[in-house]
Amino acid sequence: MKSICVFCGSSDGRGSEYMEQAAALGGMLARRDITLVYGGASVGIMGVVADAALAEGGTVFGVIPEQLVRAEVAHEGLTELHVVADMHQRKAKMSALSDGFLALPGGAGTLEELFEVWTWAQLGLHGKPIGLVDTGGYYRKLVEFVDHMLVEGFLRPSTRELLAVDPDPAVLLDKFAGMDGA
């Protein structure tokens, strides 16, 4: 696993737990020599994960749409910052640059990015691992709903199995290690 795309919020969230987990993940990626691919902002959890990876000497690729360069305050200190035309190009570029995906806490944009790569995996468009970092139980109710979709017959067991969940990003990274995403 050479690169991981991290979907996460451009805001801080409530409490320090989210920021601490983002910093821990950024440092962990750098120490494992895994390139961080993310949304390219310098604010919120996005900025924290990038700054932590950079502080540990890691490689960080940001991908940000033109219309968000000012709104999300594009990070100017990255290894590479890719400015793209729109959100569709952002997701395609992040996917092309990544061997796997992790979602830290975030809002609607984080969920939209997560669900798109999960859907792509369901359709066989890639075989890259996908995980939720369930910091402080942030994704607990979402996972309950996903399991409800399974019980109600709207989700296949094979699709549910594509989504790994753990509160510890190290566990997810260890699970991803050696997996051959396509």
N, C-alpha and C positions, 0 to 999 in steps of 0.2 A: 504494500500500500504506500504509494508515493505522495498522494494528495487527498485531502478531505475537504469537502465543501461543508461549511458550517452556516446553517440558516439560524438567524437570531434577530433580536429586536434592536431598533435604532434608539430605543429609550432604555432607561436604567431598570425599570420595574420597581416594586416596593421592597425595601429591605436590601441588605448588602449580599445576601446569599447568591443572588443571580449574578452579580458582578464578580464575586469571588469564584464561582464555578466557571465563568467565562475566562477569567484570568488563569485559572488552573488548567483549563483545556488548551488555551493558547500556548502556555509554557510546555505542556505535555506534548503537543504536536511538534514543537520546535526540538525538544529533547529527543524525540523519536525520529527526527529528520523527515517529518511529514509536512509537505507544503500545505499551508492554510489557504483555502479559497473561500471568499466571503463577499458580502455585499458592498464593500468598498468605503463605508462611512467611518468617520472618526468619532462618532458620538454613540452613546448608549452601550449596550452589550457588544455591539459590533466593534466599536472602537477599543473596548477592553480586550476582547479576544485577540485582535490584531496587535495591539500594543504589547501584550504579554508574549506573543510569539516572536515579535521583533526584538523585544528585550532579551530573549533567550537565544538570539542569533538565527531565528527561523526565517524561512522564506514565506512571504505573504503576497498573494494575488488578490486584488480587489476588482470587482466588476460592478459598475454603477451606471445607470441610465443618465443620459444628458440632463433630463429634467430634475434629477435628484442630486446632481453634483452640489448645488447650493443648499437645497432643503435638508439633505442628510450630511452636509459638510464632508465632502470627499476627503479621504485620508491622503495626505500628500507625502507621507513617509514610507510608503509600501515598496516592496521589491518591484511590483508591477501594478499599475492601476489601469484597467481597461474601461474606457468610457464608451458605452454602447448607445444605440438609438432609443431603445425602449425596454420594457420589462421582459418581453418575449426573448429578445436577444440576450438579456442579462442571464436568464435561466438557461438558455442554450449554451452560452459561453461558460457559465459556472459548471454545468454538467460536463462539457467537453474537457475542462481543465481538471476534473476530479475523478478519483477512483472509488469514492464512497461519499455518503452524506450523513451528517449529524444535525439534529435540530436542538438548539438550546431554547429556553423560553423566549417568546416573542409574541407578536400580535397577528393580525390578519395576513400580513405579507409573509410572515414566517410560515404560517399554516398553508397558504397558497403555494409557496415554493415546495414545501414538504409534500403536499398532496399531489402536485404535478409530477415530481420525480417518483413517487410511489405508484402513481397511475402508469407512468412510462415503464416502470419495472413490471407491473401487472400485465401490460401489453407486450412484454418481451423486447422493448426498445433498448433496454440495458440490463445488465446483471450485477449492478453495483450494490453493495450493502447500504442499508438505510437504518438509522437509529434515532431514537428520542432520548435525550439526556433529561431524565425526569427529576430535575432539581427541586428538592423540597416537595415532591408530589405535584409539581406544576401540570404535568400531562396526565395525571391519574384519571380525571373525568373523561378526557379524550380517549384514553385507552379503554375505559369502560364502555364508551360509546362505540368504538371500533369493535369490541367484543360483542356488543349488542347487535351490530350490523351482521356479524357472523352468525349469531344465534337466529336472527330473523331471516336468514337466507339471502342477504344482499351482498355478502362478501364471502368469497371462497376461502377455505382454510389455507390454501397455498398463497393467497394474497395477504392474509393476516400474518403469515410466517415471514413475509418480506420485511416486516417492521419490527426491529429489535428495540427493546425498551429496558433501560437501567438508569438508576440515579448516578452511577459512577461512569464517567466517560472512558476511563481506563479499561473497564470491563468491555465496553462496546468496541474500543479500538483493538483490544486483544481478540475479540470475536472476529473482527474484520480482517485481522492479520492473516495473510496467506490466501484470502479469498480472491478469486480472479474475476473482477468485474469487467463487463464488456459494454 
